[in-house]
Each structure stands twice: as C-alpha cells, then as structure tokens.
Amino acid sequence: MTREAKPGELREIRVLELMEKLSKRPETRMDLQRFLEKLSPVGQTYARHLVTSGPSSIKAAAKACELKAEQIEAALTELEAGITKLRAI
C-alpha cells in the first residue's frame, strides 16, 4: 500500500529528477552548478536539503531548514523555474 503524496512532494520529485538528469549530462552539468550557486540564500538552503534528504512535505522541509512554509514554497518555485530553463538548453 502506498501513501498519498504530501503537498510539494510531487513537485520536489520532479525537480530532483530533472536535477539528476542535468547533472549526468556533460553539456549541462556546469550550467546546473552555476545556477545553483546563483540561487538566493533560501534557495540554496532548500536545494541542499532536497538533494541530501529527498522529497518531503513543505511543512517538513520548512522545519528541517528552519524556514517558514512560504519561504520553502518560494524556494521551490525558484528552483523549479531555473531547472526548467536549463532543461530547455
């Protein structure tokens, strides 16, 4: 029996999968690295959490990163938008 995805998890899974694909392709690996370095401080904190801890609910990510849920939502949106642009390259 599988559980229902928590808010944010499906987006996180999609973003994490795209990041993994981009990091494995030599032609996009450096672009991904530069993008991650240019994220806002909150975005960088959240990206590290996502990579090291995996997908979680927005609430759980906020608690783990010691941020507010709204900050996590904004960071996820920032990350998602940038990854989508890189994917189009």
Backbone as ProteinMPNN parsed JSONL, in Angstrom:
{"seq_chain_A": "MTREAKPGELREIRVLELMEKLSKRPETRMDLQRFLEKLSPVGQTYARHLVTSGPSSIKAAAKACELKAEQIEAALTELEAGITKLRAI", "coords_chain_A": {"N_chain_A": [[0.847, -1.18, 0.0], [0.614, 2.163, -0.897], [1.312, 5.519, 0.141], [-0.462, 8.646, 0.055], [0.808, 11.433, -1.74], [2.402, 14.138, -0.086], [1.76, 17.713, 0.266], [3.679, 19.437, -2.094], [5.525, 17.387, -2.502], [5.327, 16.016, -5.012], [6.116, 17.968, -6.839], [8.688, 18.401, -5.856], [9.861, 15.891, -6.314], [9.819, 15.828, -9.113], [11.513, 18.051, -9.699], [13.895, 17.227, -8.463], [14.463, 14.908, -9.957], [14.901, 16.076, -12.48], [17.143, 17.648, -11.884], [19.004, 15.631, -11.353], [19.173, 14.414, -13.877], [20.208, 16.552, -15.391], [22.662, 16.884, -14.117], [24.016, 14.629, -14.856], [24.512, 14.878, -17.526], [27.11, 15.882, -19.521], [27.086, 18.284, -21.006], [25.358, 19.954, -19.639], [25.982, 19.958, -16.983], [27.792, 21.87, -15.803], [26.323, 24.209, -16.196], [24.145, 23.731, -14.525], [25.453, 23.685, -12.043], [26.391, 26.36, -11.89], [23.924, 27.684, -11.891], [22.816, 26.762, -9.442], [24.611, 27.921, -7.657], [23.936, 30.563, -7.924], [21.458, 30.844, -6.821], [19.096, 32.236, -4.486], [19.919, 32.801, -0.984], [18.061, 31.363, 0.612], [17.028, 29.664, -1.316], [19.333, 28.171, -1.905], [19.756, 26.885, 0.551], [17.431, 25.345, 0.688], [17.714, 23.786, -1.674], [19.989, 22.266, -1.026], [18.936, 20.809, 1.115], [16.928, 19.37, -0.234], [18.429, 17.76, -1.995], [20.043, 16.299, -0.195], [18.249, 15.171, 1.666], [16.027, 14.346, 0.282], [12.696, 14.239, -1.255], [10.019, 15.796, 0.534], [7.288, 16.851, 2.625], [6.111, 20.239, 2.355], [5.88, 21.433, 4.827], [7.524, 19.766, 6.423], [9.992, 20.176, 5.175], [10.316, 22.891, 5.669], [10.564, 22.895, 8.445], [12.913, 21.349, 8.751], [14.764, 22.967, 7.456], [14.641, 25.181, 8.976], [12.931, 27.309, 8.276], [10.136, 29.261, 7.05], [7.028, 27.93, 5.799], [6.141, 29.36, 3.567], [8.499, 30.424, 2.612], [9.812, 28.131, 1.778], [8.092, 27.299, -0.252], [8.487, 29.443, -2.049], [11.214, 29.092, -2.587], [11.171, 26.579, -3.781], [9.714, 27.178, -6.066], [11.499, 28.988, -7.276], [13.683, 27.277, -7.748], [12.485, 25.335, -9.381], [11.733, 26.872, -11.633], [14.229, 27.722, -12.636], [15.479, 25.257, -13.182], [13.796, 24.272, -15.124], [14.316, 26.087, -17.2], [17.011, 25.465, -17.698], [16.738, 22.894, -18.591], [15.646, 23.278, -21.058], [17.768, 24.0, -22.563]], "CA_chain_A": [[0.0, 0.0, 0.0], [1.392, 3.404, -0.968], [0.641, 6.651, 0.769], [-0.736, 9.82, -0.768], [1.897, 12.413, -1.708], [2.143, 15.324, 0.72], [1.906, 18.927, -0.539], [5.031, 19.77, -2.508], [6.355, 16.223, -2.817], [5.365, 15.704, -6.438], [6.975, 18.985, -7.461], [10.054, 18.127, -5.419], [10.323, 14.704, -7.02], [10.067, 16.238, -10.496], [12.695, 18.918, -9.705], [15.054, 16.398, -8.123], [14.75, 14.057, -11.114], [15.497, 16.93, -13.513], [18.494, 17.99, -11.438], [19.841, 14.448, -11.542], [19.409, 14.262, -15.319], [21.101, 17.626, -15.821], [23.994, 16.677, -13.548], [24.639, 13.487, -15.518], [24.845, 15.254, -18.9], [28.289, 16.765, -19.521], [26.794, 19.588, -21.593], [24.534, 20.789, -18.743], [26.47, 19.83, -15.602], [28.339, 23.153, -15.335], [25.216, 25.173, -16.16], [23.405, 23.433, -13.302], [26.274, 24.13, -10.915], [26.339, 27.833, -11.854], [22.572, 28.068, -11.488], [22.662, 26.5, -8.011], [25.423, 28.906, -6.936], [23.292, 31.884, -8.041], [20.181, 30.847, -6.111], [19.029, 33.029, -3.264], [20.367, 32.002, 0.171], [16.992, 30.42, 0.99], [17.004, 28.666, -2.385], [20.481, 27.29, -1.721], [19.477, 26.05, 1.727], [16.398, 24.379, 0.321], [18.272, 22.853, -2.664], [20.844, 21.32, -0.277], [18.035, 19.913, 1.847], [16.259, 18.486, -1.192], [19.404, 16.791, -2.501], [20.54, 15.413, 0.86], [17.178, 14.491, 2.407], [14.99, 13.847, -0.615], [11.402, 14.909, -1.216], [9.242, 15.773, 1.777], [6.221, 17.849, 2.595], [6.558, 21.621, 2.519], [5.987, 21.646, 6.27], [8.708, 19.058, 6.915], [11.162, 20.866, 4.628], [10.434, 24.159, 6.398], [11.083, 22.586, 9.777], [14.295, 20.889, 8.619], [15.604, 24.093, 7.024], [14.376, 26.276, 9.914], [12.332, 28.379, 7.497], [8.67, 29.237, 7.01], [6.49, 27.196, 4.652], [6.078, 30.275, 2.435], [9.868, 30.531, 2.093], [10.083, 26.88, 1.072], [7.311, 27.383, -1.493], [9.178, 30.376, -2.936], [12.473, 28.463, -2.991], [10.821, 25.505, -4.712], [9.339, 27.844, -7.316], [12.749, 29.497, -7.845], [14.438, 26.12, -8.211], [11.733, 24.731, -10.475], [11.819, 27.756, -12.802], [15.592, 27.657, -13.162], [15.728, 23.911, -13.714], [13.02, 24.185, -16.367], [15.064, 26.83, -18.212], [18.206, 24.693, -18.039], [16.301, 21.706, -19.315], [15.35, 23.694, -22.421], [19.027, 24.26, -23.271]], "C_chain_A": [[0.895, 1.246, 0.0], [0.597, 4.536, -0.335], [0.43, 7.757, -0.244], [0.432, 10.796, -0.64], [1.473, 13.618, -0.876], [2.343, 16.563, -0.144], [3.375, 19.25, -0.82], [5.854, 18.583, -2.957], [6.437, 15.924, -4.31], [6.231, 16.702, -7.192], [8.43, 18.723, -7.105], [10.642, 16.929, -6.155], [10.691, 15.069, -8.455], [11.343, 17.084, -10.593], [13.954, 18.1, -9.432], [15.45, 15.491, -9.294], [15.399, 14.867, -12.236], [16.921, 17.331, -13.145], [19.446, 16.822, -11.659], [20.17, 14.242, -13.016], [20.401, 15.308, -15.818], [22.527, 17.415, -15.316], [24.742, 15.522, -14.219], [25.063, 13.813, -16.95], [26.014, 16.232, -18.892], [27.984, 18.169, -20.035], [25.944, 20.491, -20.695], [25.031, 20.793, -17.294], [26.966, 21.17, -15.043], [27.258, 24.231, -15.26], [24.392, 24.981, -14.89], [24.167, 23.945, -12.085], [26.237, 25.651, -10.78], [24.973, 28.326, -11.394], [22.395, 27.894, -9.98], [23.446, 27.507, -7.17], [24.781, 30.291, -6.931], [21.921, 31.949, -7.372], [20.245, 31.783, -4.914], [19.529, 32.176, -2.105], [19.32, 30.97, 0.619], [16.909, 29.307, -0.049], [18.145, 27.676, -2.256], [20.275, 26.347, -0.54], [18.486, 24.954, 1.377], [16.939, 23.348, -0.677], [19.163, 21.819, -1.979], [19.983, 20.306, 0.47], [17.398, 18.896, 0.903], [17.208, 17.395, -1.68], [19.825, 15.805, -1.409], [19.447, 14.601, 1.545], [16.088, 13.905, 1.528], [13.68, 14.596, -0.445], [10.702, 14.742, 0.131], [8.117, 16.776, 1.642], [6.837, 19.232, 2.771], [6.788, 21.906, 4.006], [7.244, 20.993, 6.841], [9.995, 19.728, 6.424], [11.396, 22.179, 5.368], [11.029, 23.92, 7.779], [12.56, 22.201, 9.709], [15.244, 22.03, 8.265], [15.493, 25.297, 7.953], [13.904, 27.523, 9.178], [10.818, 28.284, 7.604], [8.229, 28.5, 5.749], [6.457, 28.07, 3.407], [7.463, 30.437, 1.797], [10.242, 29.273, 1.303], [9.337, 26.866, -0.257], [8.014, 28.277, -2.5], [10.482, 29.771, -3.455], [12.218, 27.344, -3.994], [10.45, 26.089, -6.068], [10.582, 28.373, -8.031], [13.559, 28.357, -8.469], [13.781, 25.499, -9.446], [11.85, 25.566, -11.757], [13.2, 27.682, -13.444], [15.91, 26.322, -13.808], [14.997, 23.741, -15.046], [13.738, 24.917, -17.499], [16.3, 26.055, -18.661], [17.853, 23.473, -18.903], [16.068, 22.038, -20.787], [16.622, 23.934, -23.241], [19.406, 23.081, -24.149]], "O_chain_A": [[1.819, 1.357, 0.806], [-0.632, 4.504, -0.287], [1.083, 7.787, -1.288], [0.983, 10.967, 0.447], [0.328, 14.064, -0.951], [3.016, 16.494, -1.173], [4.198, 19.323, 0.092], [6.799, 18.752, -3.727], [7.514, 15.609, -4.817], [6.992, 16.322, -8.082], [9.307, 18.813, -7.965], [11.8, 16.962, -6.572], [11.743, 14.67, -8.954], [12.167, 16.855, -11.479], [14.967, 18.274, -10.11], [16.635, 15.328, -9.585], [16.342, 14.397, -12.873], [17.804, 17.35, -14.002], [20.576, 17.018, -12.106], [21.309, 13.932, -13.366], [21.321, 14.992, -16.572], [23.488, 17.734, -16.015], [25.969, 15.456, -14.153], [25.884, 13.101, -17.528], [25.908, 17.309, -18.305], [28.561, 19.142, -19.55], [25.826, 21.685, -20.97], [24.536, 21.565, -16.473], [26.597, 21.555, -13.933], [27.277, 25.071, -14.36], [23.988, 25.955, -14.254], [23.583, 24.57, -11.2], [26.068, 26.172, -9.677], [24.874, 29.267, -10.607], [21.877, 28.789, -9.313], [22.997, 27.902, -6.094], [25.047, 31.1, -6.042], [21.291, 33.006, -7.36], [21.322, 32.081, -4.399], [19.565, 30.951, -2.218], [19.665, 29.84, 0.963], [16.739, 28.14, 0.301], [17.959, 26.478, -2.471], [20.583, 25.158, -0.622], [18.678, 23.788, 1.723], [16.655, 22.158, -0.543], [19.105, 20.634, -2.307], [20.26, 19.107, 0.46], [17.339, 17.705, 1.209], [16.822, 16.229, -1.764], [19.951, 14.608, -1.67], [19.687, 13.467, 1.961], [15.311, 13.062, 1.976], [13.565, 15.479, 0.405], [10.785, 13.695, 0.772], [8.02, 17.475, 0.633], [7.952, 19.369, 3.276], [7.772, 22.543, 4.383], [7.948, 21.597, 7.65], [10.969, 19.833, 7.169], [12.537, 22.538, 5.659], [11.901, 24.667, 8.223], [13.365, 22.671, 10.513], [16.388, 22.057, 8.719], [16.163, 26.309, 7.75], [14.391, 28.629, 9.41], [10.286, 27.336, 8.181], [8.958, 28.45, 4.758], [6.714, 27.585, 2.305], [7.575, 30.572, 0.578], [10.914, 29.358, 0.275], [9.895, 26.463, -1.277], [8.131, 27.921, -3.673], [10.815, 29.924, -4.63], [12.973, 27.186, -4.953], [10.834, 25.548, -7.105], [10.71, 28.227, -9.246], [14.054, 28.477, -9.589], [14.453, 25.183, -10.428], [12.043, 25.016, -12.841], [13.316, 27.589, -14.666], [16.54, 26.27, -14.864], [15.525, 23.137, -15.979], [13.77, 24.431, -18.629], [16.605, 25.994, -19.852], [18.588, 23.096, -19.815], [16.265, 21.192, -21.66], [16.562, 24.055, -24.465], [20.437, 23.118, -24.822]]}, "name": "protein", "num_of_chains": 1, "seq": "MTREAKPGELREIRVLELMEKLSKRPETRMDLQRFLEKLSPVGQTYARHLVTSGPSSIKAAAKACELKAEQIEAALTELEAGITKLRAI"}
